Amino acid sequence: MKKIKGSRSKPAPTVLIVVAALSLCALLPLRVYHVSSLIEPETGFFAKTNASVWLFYIICVLVIGFLMAASFLSDRVNRVRDCMTRNKPLGVVSLLTGVTVMFDAIVELLQFLDLTGAYNPYAGATMFSYLTKNGGTALLFGAVFAALSAAFYWIYALSCFNKKIHMRSFRILSVMPVAWSICRIITRFVTKISFVNVSDLLLELFMLVFLISFTLAFAQVVTNVTPEVSAWRLFGCGLPAALLAFVISVPRALLHTDRIVAGHSLAPCDLMLAIFIPVFLYFTTTAVKKRPLQEQPAQQEAQPEQSADTQGDADKE
């Protein structure tokens, strides 16, 4: 796998972003049509299907497969190191992302309080078992991790404005978005619904899986923890996550509430993450250096030796 990874000089990172954007132009109208005409708002199931449904899923599979394979094979994607963080537009987007994530934390906390308020002590189940069975535990931890994730995005935003802030100091906080996404998956898995024909919930699950992989790679790269291992996942998983988040969020924002699947209203954090990811990836392309990938470890090893020789010369003097 190491020989295959980064073995091709093309495509460039910007090409992958363009491919995702063009595929969105095809997928988004199809999805709006499905939600407005084919999907039952009460259940989320397709009331009827036609060729557009198959076309939608075929395009999704082909585009996501291409993005993942091309990101893994592209040497320019795999050479992303120490992503540029001193950037005001990226800082503004990250700041707004943190605001929407904090809003999600408040929503999850309110849902948890509503769930505890509906607990009946005479139903024969303990409070803990009741909350676990109905996703209350995942909601509570999700609210906590969402608040910490918002703090991380805000700190990252500050690092985009202030050169004195180093993201290496926030390595533990950087994994909070990963834990938050895992809690969101658990919450959706306890939803009592079939996954055979359901539409929105299935797309959400795949979006969250890709989001987990992206946020983990994002944490590793911005805090400089094994970026050479995870760099390709920024594009290979980040772009599919952003694509699916747009496809899920935009119809919910455009259509009237009576056409949206019950219990799956617009989540502003998903829409904002769908904006944050391509903006972040666009600016990371400027951090791709032209030197070959295999030269980097040698250069990194040479730096400590040079510093040691310099220190020895200073001691002799």
C-alpha positions as CSV (number, residue, x, y, z in Angstrom):
1,M,0.0,0.0,0.0
2,K,2.9,2.4,0.7
3,K,4.1,2.0,-2.9
4,I,0.7,2.8,-4.3
5,K,0.0,5.7,-2.0
6,G,1.1,9.0,-3.6
7,S,2.3,7.1,-6.7
8,R,0.7,9.5,-9.2
9,S,1.4,13.1,-9.9
10,K,-2.2,13.9,-10.8
11,P,-4.9,14.9,-10.1
12,A,-4.1,18.1,-8.3
13,P,-6.0,19.0,-5.1
14,T,-7.8,21.8,-6.8
15,V,-9.1,19.3,-9.4
16,L,-10.7,17.2,-6.7
17,I,-12.5,20.3,-5.3
18,V,-13.8,21.1,-8.8
19,V,-15.0,17.5,-9.3
20,A,-16.9,17.6,-6.0
21,A,-18.4,21.0,-7.0
22,L,-19.5,19.8,-10.4
23,S,-21.0,16.6,-9.0
24,L,-22.9,18.8,-6.5
25,C,-24.5,20.7,-9.4
26,A,-25.9,17.3,-10.6
27,L,-26.8,15.8,-7.2
28,L,-28.5,18.8,-5.6
29,P,-31.3,19.3,-8.1
30,L,-32.0,15.6,-8.0
31,R,-32.2,15.6,-4.2
32,V,-34.5,18.6,-4.1
33,Y,-36.8,16.8,-6.5
34,H,-36.7,13.7,-4.4
35,V,-37.6,15.5,-1.1
36,S,-40.3,17.6,-2.7
37,S,-42.0,14.9,-4.8
38,L,-40.9,11.3,-3.9
39,I,-40.2,11.1,-0.2
40,E,-42.9,10.8,2.5
41,P,-42.2,13.6,5.1
42,E,-43.8,11.5,7.9
43,T,-41.5,8.5,7.5
44,G,-38.6,9.4,5.2
45,F,-39.3,6.5,2.9
46,F,-39.6,6.8,-0.9
47,A,-43.3,6.8,-1.6
48,K,-42.4,6.1,-5.2
49,T,-39.2,5.7,-7.2
50,N,-38.1,6.3,-10.7
51,A,-34.8,6.5,-12.7
52,S,-33.7,9.6,-10.9
53,V,-33.3,7.8,-7.7
54,W,-31.0,5.2,-9.2
55,L,-29.1,8.0,-11.0
56,F,-28.6,9.9,-7.8
57,Y,-27.1,7.0,-5.9
58,I,-25.0,5.9,-8.9
59,I,-23.5,9.4,-9.2
60,C,-22.9,9.4,-5.4
61,V,-21.0,6.1,-5.4
62,L,-18.9,6.9,-8.5
63,V,-17.9,10.4,-7.3
64,I,-17.1,9.4,-3.8
65,G,-15.1,6.4,-5.0
66,F,-13.2,8.6,-7.4
67,L,-12.4,11.2,-4.7
68,M,-11.2,8.6,-2.3
69,A,-9.0,6.7,-4.8
70,A,-7.6,9.9,-6.4
71,S,-6.8,11.4,-3.0
72,F,-5.0,8.3,-2.0
73,L,-3.0,8.0,-5.2
74,S,-2.1,11.7,-5.7
75,D,1.3,12.6,-4.5
76,R,0.4,16.3,-4.3
77,V,-2.4,15.5,-1.9
78,N,-0.2,13.3,0.2
79,R,2.4,16.1,0.5
80,V,0.1,18.4,2.5
81,R,2.0,19.4,5.6
82,D,1.6,22.0,8.3
83,C,-1.5,23.5,6.7
84,M,-1.5,27.3,6.5
85,T,-3.5,28.7,9.4
86,R,-2.7,32.4,9.2
87,N,-5.6,33.2,6.9
88,K,-8.4,35.7,7.7
89,P,-11.2,34.2,5.5
90,L,-10.5,30.8,6.9
91,G,-10.6,32.2,10.4
92,V,-14.0,33.8,9.8
93,V,-15.4,30.5,8.4
94,S,-14.0,28.6,11.3
95,L,-15.5,31.1,13.8
96,L,-18.9,30.7,12.3
97,T,-18.5,26.9,12.3
98,G,-17.9,27.0,16.0
99,V,-21.0,29.1,16.5
100,T,-23.2,26.6,14.7
101,V,-21.6,23.7,16.5
102,M,-22.3,25.4,19.8
103,F,-25.9,25.8,18.7
104,D,-26.1,22.1,18.1
105,A,-24.8,21.5,21.6
106,I,-27.6,23.6,23.0
107,V,-30.2,21.7,20.9
108,E,-28.9,18.3,22.0
109,L,-28.9,19.5,25.6
110,L,-32.5,20.6,25.3
111,Q,-33.4,17.3,23.7
112,F,-31.8,15.5,26.6
113,L,-33.8,17.5,29.1
114,D,-37.0,16.8,27.2
115,L,-36.2,13.1,27.3
116,T,-35.5,13.1,31.0
117,G,-38.8,15.1,31.6
118,A,-40.7,12.3,29.8
119,Y,-39.3,9.6,32.0
120,N,-41.9,7.6,33.9
121,P,-40.5,6.0,37.1
122,Y,-43.5,3.7,37.3
123,A,-42.8,2.1,33.8
124,G,-40.5,-0.5,35.4
125,A,-37.2,0.8,33.9
126,T,-34.4,2.7,35.7
127,M,-33.5,6.2,34.6
128,F,-30.2,5.0,33.2
129,S,-31.7,2.1,31.1
130,Y,-34.4,4.5,29.9
131,L,-31.9,7.1,28.7
132,T,-29.6,4.5,27.1
133,K,-32.4,2.8,25.2
134,N,-33.8,6.1,23.9
135,G,-30.4,7.7,23.1
136,G,-30.3,10.1,26.1
137,T,-26.7,9.1,27.0
138,A,-25.5,9.8,23.5
139,L,-27.4,13.2,23.5
140,L,-25.8,14.2,26.8
141,F,-22.2,13.3,25.7
142,G,-22.9,14.7,22.3
143,A,-23.8,18.1,23.8
144,V,-20.6,18.1,25.9
145,F,-18.4,17.1,23.0
146,A,-20.2,19.6,20.7
147,A,-19.4,22.4,23.1
148,L,-15.8,21.3,23.3
149,S,-15.7,21.0,19.5
150,A,-17.0,24.6,19.2
151,A,-14.2,25.7,21.5
152,F,-11.6,24.0,19.2
153,Y,-13.0,25.6,16.1
154,W,-12.8,29.0,17.8
155,I,-9.2,28.4,18.9
156,Y,-8.4,27.4,15.4
157,A,-10.1,30.6,14.2
158,L,-7.9,32.6,16.5
159,S,-4.8,30.9,15.2
160,C,-5.8,32.1,11.7
161,F,-5.6,35.7,13.0
162,N,-2.8,35.4,15.6
163,K,0.5,33.9,14.8
164,K,1.4,33.4,18.5
165,I,-1.3,30.7,18.9
166,H,0.1,27.2,18.1
167,M,-2.4,24.4,17.6
168,R,0.1,21.8,18.9
169,S,-0.9,22.9,22.4
170,F,-4.5,21.8,21.8
171,R,-4.0,18.2,20.6
172,I,-6.5,16.7,23.1
173,L,-9.1,19.3,22.3
174,S,-8.7,18.6,18.6
175,V,-10.3,15.2,18.8
176,M,-13.5,16.5,20.3
177,P,-15.1,16.9,16.9
178,V,-14.4,13.2,16.3
179,A,-16.1,12.2,19.6
180,W,-19.1,14.5,18.8
181,S,-19.6,12.9,15.4
182,I,-19.5,9.4,17.0
183,C,-22.2,10.5,19.4
184,R,-24.3,11.8,16.6
185,I,-24.1,8.4,14.8
186,I,-25.2,6.6,18.0
187,T,-28.1,8.9,18.3
188,R,-29.2,8.1,14.8
189,F,-28.8,4.4,15.3
190,V,-31.3,4.3,18.1
191,T,-33.9,5.8,15.8
192,K,-36.5,3.2,15.3
193,I,-36.7,3.0,11.6
194,S,-35.7,0.6,8.8
195,F,-32.6,1.4,6.8
196,V,-33.6,-0.5,3.7
197,N,-35.5,2.3,1.8
198,V,-35.1,5.2,4.1
199,S,-33.4,8.2,2.5
200,D,-32.3,11.0,4.7
201,L,-31.1,8.9,7.6
202,L,-28.9,6.7,5.4
203,L,-27.3,9.7,3.8
204,E,-26.7,11.2,7.3
205,L,-25.0,8.1,8.5
206,F,-22.6,8.0,5.5
207,M,-21.9,11.8,5.9
208,L,-21.1,11.3,9.6
209,V,-18.7,8.4,8.9
210,F,-16.8,10.5,6.4
211,L,-16.9,13.5,8.8
212,I,-15.3,11.3,11.5
213,S,-12.4,10.4,9.3
214,F,-12.0,14.0,8.1
215,T,-12.1,15.6,11.6
216,L,-9.5,13.0,12.8
217,A,-7.2,13.8,9.8
218,F,-7.8,17.5,10.4
219,A,-6.8,17.2,14.0
220,Q,-3.6,15.3,13.1
221,V,-2.6,17.8,10.4
222,V,-3.3,21.1,12.2
223,T,-1.6,19.8,15.3
224,N,1.2,18.2,13.3
225,V,0.7,14.7,14.6
226,T,1.6,12.2,11.8
227,P,0.3,14.5,9.0
228,E,2.1,12.3,6.4
229,V,-0.3,9.4,7.3
230,S,-3.6,11.2,7.4
231,A,-3.1,14.0,4.7
232,W,-5.0,12.2,2.0
233,R,-8.1,11.8,4.1
234,L,-8.5,15.5,4.2
235,F,-9.6,15.3,0.6
236,G,-10.6,11.7,0.3
237,C,-13.1,11.8,3.2
238,G,-13.5,15.6,3.6
239,L,-14.9,16.2,0.2
240,P,-17.5,13.3,0.3
241,A,-18.5,14.6,3.8
242,A,-19.0,18.1,2.5
243,L,-20.8,16.8,-0.6
244,L,-23.3,14.8,1.4
245,A,-23.8,17.5,3.9
246,F,-24.7,20.0,1.2
247,V,-27.1,17.4,-0.4
248,I,-28.8,16.9,3.0
249,S,-28.9,20.4,4.3
250,V,-29.8,22.5,1.2
251,P,-33.2,20.8,0.5
252,R,-34.1,21.2,4.2
253,A,-33.2,24.9,4.0
254,L,-35.1,25.5,0.7
255,L,-38.3,23.5,1.2
256,H,-41.2,24.2,3.4
257,T,-41.1,22.4,6.8
258,D,-44.1,20.2,5.9
259,R,-42.0,18.6,3.2
260,I,-39.0,17.8,5.5
261,V,-38.8,14.3,7.0
262,A,-40.2,14.4,10.6
263,G,-37.4,14.7,13.2
264,H,-34.8,15.6,10.6
265,S,-34.9,19.4,10.3
266,L,-32.0,21.5,9.1
267,A,-28.9,21.3,11.3
268,P,-27.0,24.6,10.8
269,C,-23.7,22.9,11.8
270,D,-23.9,20.4,8.9
271,L,-24.4,23.3,6.4
272,M,-21.6,25.3,7.9
273,L,-19.2,22.2,8.0
274,A,-20.1,21.7,4.3
275,I,-18.7,25.3,3.8
276,F,-15.8,25.0,6.2
277,I,-14.3,21.8,4.6
278,P,-13.9,23.0,1.0
279,V,-12.7,26.4,2.2
280,F,-10.1,24.7,4.4
281,L,-9.0,22.4,1.7
282,Y,-8.7,25.2,-0.8
283,F,-6.2,27.0,1.4
284,T,-4.3,23.7,2.2
285,T,-3.4,23.5,-1.5
286,T,-1.1,26.4,-1.0
287,A,0.8,24.3,1.6
288,V,1.6,21.6,-0.9
289,K,5.3,21.9,-1.5
290,K,7.0,21.0,-4.7
291,R,9.7,18.7,-3.4
292,P,9.1,14.9,-3.7
293,L,7.4,13.2,-0.8
294,Q,10.2,10.7,-0.3
295,E,12.7,13.6,0.3
296,Q,10.8,14.9,3.3
297,P,11.8,12.3,5.9
298,A,15.4,12.6,5.0
299,Q,15.3,16.4,5.3
300,Q,13.5,16.1,8.6
301,E,16.2,13.7,9.9
302,A,19.0,16.1,8.7
303,Q,17.6,19.0,10.7
304,P,18.3,17.5,14.2
305,E,21.8,16.4,13.0
306,Q,22.6,20.0,11.8
307,S,21.3,21.5,15.1
308,A,23.4,19.0,17.1
309,D,26.5,20.0,15.1
310,T,25.8,23.6,15.6
311,Q,25.4,23.1,19.3
312,G,28.7,21.2,19.4
313,D,30.5,24.0,17.7
314,A,29.1,26.5,20.1
315,D,30.3,24.4,23.1
316,K,33.8,24.3,21.6
317,E,33.9,28.0,21.3
